[in-house]
Amino acid sequence: MQTALENLSKKDLLAMVSDRDRALAERDEKIDYLESQLAMYRRMQFGQKRERFEGDPNQTSLPFDAEPAAAEQQGEEIKEKIEYVRKRPNHKGRAKLPGHLPVEEIEIHPEGDLSDMVCIGKEITEELECEPAKFYIKRYIRYKYAAKSCDGVKIGELPERVIDKGIPGAGLLAMILTDKYVDHLPLYRQKQRLARENIRIPSSTIEGWTKEALIKLHPLYEQLVFDTKAKGYLQVDETPIRVLDSDKKGAAHQGYYWVYHAPLDGTVLFDYSPTRGSSAPLPVLGSFRGYLQTDGYAVYGKYARSKNVVHLACWAHARREFERALDNDRPRAEKALLMIQRLYAVERRAREEKLAAEQIKELRLTESLPVINELGRWIFEEIKSTLPKSQIGKAMAYAYARWDGLSAYLYDGNLQIDNNLCENALRPCCLGRKNYLFAGSHEAAQRAAMIYSFFAICKKHEVNPFQWLKYTLENIMTINHKNLKNLYPQNYKKIVQQSNM
């Protein structure tokens, strides 16, 4: 009696074997994918970047009082340490104190009768000291004059003020904005600091001051938007921001800051949009012409396909994909990372030698192009036999799909190998939102984008943000619109340098 298996034809047997092999391949692919995910989660849990605090369940409760003997011993040890610190010799290699600071001299003479002694010299010891912010009242006294003929009265003209009929001066407003958007100090903490100086100001008042000061910067911001659209090379990135203005009761809206960085002149533009969709960068990128450098987010592809745009991809993002694959396929991930490392070594050499753009282009064509060609050929061959859902497969697919963009930085020595400069401009915003958590409305988020733009430019050009903002608030209402660009942080720096010459 023949079995059912014997009754099957050769074609049916081959089909069964093929189905089995396909099922095994799918199972192996799924196992590799799950193993790569598990490795990634283990790195998040136990790796170097772990920031979570996990208490020890076996830890006993802390005692409220120490034993008398232990307390006495601790007291003796503290006394010895105080004596050591007090008698510790001065450090021989301390940094020189800044020469621009004012000096308060305190003369100390020996105690006792010095009438029979002669001064033969002096020793000077310096220390850096500080005082808390000084608050004071600026009082304008405007005198009135009447003509003897009784045909008119004159009065001294009041200077233009940031907030008409308001209490705060430009310096106080600059301090509040700098503390919030540069040093990430929320307004309620600033209110507490003012209260310690016995200055009681309601939260709503401080919030109103902040809003009015930011509104004054709007013309300068509009000029920055206009100038950014005309740049020939932009790097773009985006980051989320929670906004209380939401259609859902009790929920916050997820908005986005879009940042546009012009590497050639170090200008930065933040723009807020309620969405991350393709319409968000339209106001800036809609008519853009030139080099556009972005990460792999699909929205940028719409603008990159324009005939007037050359799209540059980011090697830092490609490198991160291979770095994530180290736990999935270490040999091949390391091979790719080592070749990418050679590309960055060329960039480091160009910076250290301070090469001009043409020299950088020549150096890249000589040393970077062969590496890119080698890496490209390797990925092209390896991707054929790599599971697409594995992390190493994803890394190869990411680079392979963007290869033209990853190679485009070779066109010009002014172009950057990655988008890191743009990501660096986003960091203050990311730090700030951890403290103040959200924006109160979409309008408030856009006003914050204005000040983030100018403070980012201050950082790029090493300009003191408080001094720049104070100067700008004092002058923006009276400056001729043709000279508005003089209030850009980089131009303010030139004005200050010229005045100090």
Solvent accessible surface area in square Angstrom, and as a share of the most:
residue,aa,sasa,rsa
1,M,240,1.07
2,Q,124,0.55
3,T,78,0.46
4,A,81,0.63
5,L,109,0.54
6,E,110,0.49
7,N,101,0.52
8,L,64,0.32
9,S,56,0.36
10,K,157,0.67
11,K,162,0.69
12,D,65,0.34
13,L,65,0.32
14,L,110,0.55
15,A,52,0.41
16,M,106,0.48
17,V,67,0.38
18,S,51,0.33
19,D,80,0.41
20,R,143,0.52
21,D,69,0.36
22,R,128,0.47
23,A,57,0.44
24,L,70,0.35
25,A,55,0.43
26,E,106,0.48
27,R,135,0.49
28,D,64,0.33
29,E,34,0.15
30,K,129,0.55
31,I,77,0.39
32,D,46,0.24
33,Y,68,0.26
34,L,96,0.48
35,E,100,0.45
36,S,7,0.05
37,Q,38,0.17
38,L,88,0.44
39,A,17,0.13
40,M,50,0.22
41,Y,118,0.45
42,R,139,0.51
43,R,90,0.33
44,M,97,0.43
45,Q,51,0.23
46,F,149,0.62
47,G,28,0.27
48,Q,193,0.86
49,K,188,0.80
50,R,105,0.38
51,E,163,0.73
52,R,131,0.48
53,F,189,0.79
54,E,96,0.43
55,G,52,0.50
56,D,83,0.43
57,P,128,0.80
58,N,128,0.66
59,Q,120,0.53
60,T,112,0.65
61,S,105,0.68
62,L,137,0.68
63,P,112,0.70
64,F,201,0.84
65,D,125,0.65
66,A,74,0.57
67,E,124,0.56
68,P,109,0.68
69,A,77,0.60
70,A,52,0.40
71,A,54,0.42
72,E,124,0.56
73,Q,115,0.51
74,Q,95,0.42
75,G,38,0.36
76,E,97,0.44
77,E,75,0.33
78,I,81,0.41
79,K,126,0.54
80,E,120,0.54
81,K,135,0.57
82,I,103,0.53
83,E,66,0.30
84,Y,141,0.54
85,V,101,0.58
86,R,160,0.58
87,K,136,0.57
88,R,150,0.55
89,P,109,0.68
90,N,118,0.61
91,H,135,0.60
92,K,190,0.81
93,G,59,0.57
94,R,145,0.53
95,A,87,0.67
96,K,193,0.82
97,L,59,0.29
98,P,64,0.40
99,G,82,0.78
100,H,150,0.67
101,L,67,0.33
102,P,128,0.81
103,V,119,0.68
104,E,148,0.66
105,E,146,0.65
106,I,129,0.66
107,E,140,0.63
108,I,156,0.79
109,H,129,0.58
110,P,94,0.59
111,E,172,0.77
112,G,68,0.65
113,D,119,0.62
114,L,67,0.33
115,S,92,0.59
116,D,141,0.73
117,M,134,0.60
118,V,130,0.75
119,C,115,0.69
120,I,173,0.88
121,G,51,0.49
122,K,176,0.75
123,E,172,0.77
124,I,134,0.68
125,T,113,0.66
126,E,89,0.40
127,E,141,0.63
128,L,116,0.58
129,E,135,0.61
130,C,109,0.65
131,E,151,0.68
132,P,106,0.66
133,A,58,0.45
134,K,162,0.69
135,F,63,0.26
136,Y,152,0.58
137,I,146,0.74
138,K,130,0.55
139,R,183,0.67
140,Y,97,0.37
141,I,118,0.60
142,R,103,0.38
143,Y,146,0.55
144,K,147,0.62
145,Y,155,0.59
146,A,77,0.60
147,A,44,0.34
148,K,206,0.87
149,S,85,0.55
150,C,118,0.71
151,D,115,0.59
152,G,40,0.38
153,V,104,0.60
154,K,160,0.68
155,I,76,0.38
156,G,37,0.35
157,E,163,0.73
158,L,59,0.30
159,P,71,0.44
160,E,105,0.47
161,R,72,0.26
162,V,7,0.04
163,I,24,0.12
164,D,114,0.59
165,K,184,0.78
166,G,14,0.14
167,I,146,0.74
168,P,6,0.04
169,G,43,0.41
170,A,13,0.10
171,G,20,0.19
172,L,41,0.20
173,L,1,0.00
174,A,0,0.00
175,M,31,0.14
176,I,2,0.01
177,L,1,0.01
178,T,13,0.07
179,D,17,0.09
180,K,31,0.13
181,Y,11,0.04
182,V,49,0.28
183,D,88,0.46
184,H,31,0.14
185,L,44,0.22
186,P,5,0.03
187,L,27,0.13
188,Y,116,0.44
189,R,90,0.33
190,Q,2,0.01
191,K,76,0.32
192,Q,98,0.44
193,R,69,0.25
194,L,4,0.02
195,A,28,0.22
196,R,179,0.65
197,E,80,0.36
198,N,118,0.60
199,I,53,0.27
200,R,177,0.65
201,I,25,0.13
202,P,79,0.50
203,S,47,0.30
204,S,82,0.53
205,T,46,0.27
206,I,2,0.01
207,E,95,0.43
208,G,30,0.29
209,W,17,0.06
210,T,9,0.05
211,K,90,0.38
212,E,63,0.28
213,A,0,0.00
214,L,4,0.02
215,I,75,0.38
216,K,52,0.22
217,L,0,0.00
218,H,87,0.39
219,P,69,0.43
220,L,0,0.00
221,Y,8,0.03
222,E,86,0.39
223,Q,44,0.19
224,L,2,0.01
225,V,27,0.16
226,F,143,0.60
227,D,22,0.11
228,T,3,0.01
229,K,77,0.33
230,A,84,0.65
231,K,45,0.19
232,G,43,0.42
233,Y,6,0.02
234,L,0,0.00
235,Q,0,0.00
236,V,0,0.00
237,D,10,0.05
238,E,19,0.08
239,T,8,0.05
240,P,49,0.31
241,I,2,0.01
242,R,123,0.45
243,V,0,0.00
244,L,87,0.43
245,D,68,0.35
246,S,33,0.21
247,D,158,0.82
248,K,150,0.64
249,K,206,0.87
250,G,90,0.87
251,A,42,0.32
252,A,31,0.24
253,H,58,0.26
254,Q,91,0.40
255,G,0,0.00
256,Y,36,0.14
257,Y,1,0.01
258,W,1,0.00
259,V,0,0.00
260,Y,1,0.00
261,H,3,0.01
262,A,3,0.02
263,P,24,0.15
264,L,114,0.57
265,D,57,0.29
266,G,11,0.10
267,T,7,0.04
268,V,1,0.00
269,L,0,0.00
270,F,2,0.01
271,D,26,0.13
272,Y,18,0.07
273,S,9,0.06
274,P,67,0.42
275,T,56,0.33
276,R,89,0.33
277,G,28,0.27
278,S,44,0.29
279,S,69,0.44
280,A,8,0.06
281,P,0,0.00
282,L,94,0.47
283,P,80,0.50
284,V,3,0.02
285,L,6,0.03
286,G,46,0.44
287,S,90,0.58
288,F,7,0.03
289,R,162,0.59
290,G,21,0.21
291,Y,57,0.22
292,L,0,0.00
293,Q,0,0.00
294,T,0,0.00
295,D,21,0.11
296,G,24,0.24
297,Y,55,0.21
298,A,87,0.67
299,V,19,0.11
300,Y,1,0.00
301,G,19,0.18
302,K,103,0.44
303,Y,17,0.06
304,A,16,0.13
305,R,188,0.69
306,S,46,0.30
307,K,195,0.83
308,N,55,0.28
309,V,17,0.10
310,V,59,0.34
311,H,55,0.24
312,L,0,0.00
313,A,7,0.05
314,C,2,0.01
315,W,1,0.00
316,A,0,0.00
317,H,33,0.15
318,A,0,0.00
319,R,80,0.29
320,R,88,0.32
321,E,32,0.14
322,F,1,0.00
323,E,63,0.28
324,R,100,0.36
325,A,0,0.00
326,L,28,0.14
327,D,67,0.35
328,N,42,0.22
329,D,30,0.16
330,R,121,0.44
331,P,101,0.63
332,R,55,0.20
333,A,0,0.00
334,E,69,0.31
335,K,85,0.36
336,A,0,0.00
337,L,33,0.16
338,L,107,0.53
339,M,8,0.04
340,I,0,0.00
341,Q,111,0.49
342,R,115,0.42
343,L,0,0.00
344,Y,34,0.13
345,A,39,0.31
346,V,10,0.06
347,E,12,0.05
348,R,115,0.42
349,R,100,0.36
350,A,6,0.05
351,R,159,0.58
352,E,124,0.56
353,E,91,0.41
354,K,178,0.75
355,L,39,0.20
356,A,59,0.46
357,A,30,0.23
358,E,133,0.59
359,Q,98,0.43
360,I,29,0.14
361,K,68,0.29
362,E,112,0.50
363,L,17,0.08
364,R,8,0.03
365,L,71,0.35
366,T,87,0.51
367,E,66,0.30
368,S,0,0.00
369,L,64,0.32
370,P,70,0.44
371,V,6,0.04
372,I,2,0.01
373,N,65,0.33
374,E,67,0.30
375,L,0,0.00
376,G,16,0.16
377,R,154,0.56
378,W,32,0.11
379,I,1,0.01
380,F,95,0.40
381,E,102,0.46
382,E,46,0.21
383,I,45,0.23
384,K,135,0.57
385,S,94,0.61
386,T,15,0.08
387,L,60,0.30
388,P,92,0.58
389,K,119,0.51
390,S,5,0.03
391,Q,9,0.04
392,I,4,0.02
393,G,1,0.01
394,K,78,0.33
395,A,0,0.00
396,M,0,0.00
397,A,46,0.36
398,Y,36,0.14
399,A,0,0.00
400,Y,107,0.41
401,A,78,0.61
402,R,70,0.25
403,W,52,0.18
404,D,122,0.63
405,G,11,0.11
406,L,1,0.00
407,S,25,0.16
408,A,3,0.02
409,Y,3,0.01
410,L,11,0.06
411,Y,126,0.48
412,D,44,0.23
413,G,7,0.07
414,N,66,0.34
415,L,4,0.02
416,Q,60,0.27
417,I,10,0.05
418,D,11,0.06
419,N,0,0.00
420,N,45,0.23
421,L,60,0.30
422,C,0,0.00
423,E,34,0.15
424,N,53,0.27
425,A,7,0.06
426,L,10,0.05
427,R,148,0.54
428,P,29,0.18
429,C,0,0.00
430,C,35,0.21
431,L,92,0.46
432,G,0,0.00
433,R,60,0.22
434,K,146,0.62
435,N,49,0.25
436,Y,31,0.12
437,L,97,0.48
438,F,76,0.32
439,A,12,0.09
440,G,47,0.45
441,S,29,0.19
442,H,45,0.20
443,E,105,0.47
444,A,28,0.22
445,A,0,0.00
446,Q,51,0.23
447,R,45,0.17
448,A,7,0.05
449,A,0,0.00
450,M,4,0.02
451,I,0,0.00
452,Y,4,0.02
453,S,0,0.00
454,F,0,0.00
455,F,14,0.06
456,A,9,0.07
457,I,0,0.00
458,C,1,0.01
459,K,139,0.59
460,K,69,0.29
461,H,46,0.20
462,E,147,0.66
463,V,14,0.08
464,N,71,0.36
465,P,33,0.21
466,F,72,0.30
467,Q,97,0.43
468,W,0,0.00
469,L,0,0.00
470,K,70,0.30
471,Y,69,0.26
472,T,0,0.00
473,L,0,0.00
474,E,77,0.34
475,N,45,0.23
476,I,16,0.08
477,M,55,0.24
478,T,92,0.53
479,I,46,0.23
480,N,78,0.40
481,H,144,0.64
482,K,164,0.69
483,N,71,0.36
484,L,20,0.10
485,K,92,0.39
486,N,62,0.32
487,L,1,0.00
488,Y,12,0.04
489,P,0,0.00
490,Q,27,0.12
491,N,36,0.18
492,Y,20,0.08
493,K,62,0.26
494,K,117,0.50
495,I,61,0.31
496,V,54,0.31
497,Q,94,0.42
498,Q,125,0.56
499,S,84,0.54
500,N,118,0.61
501,M,194,0.87
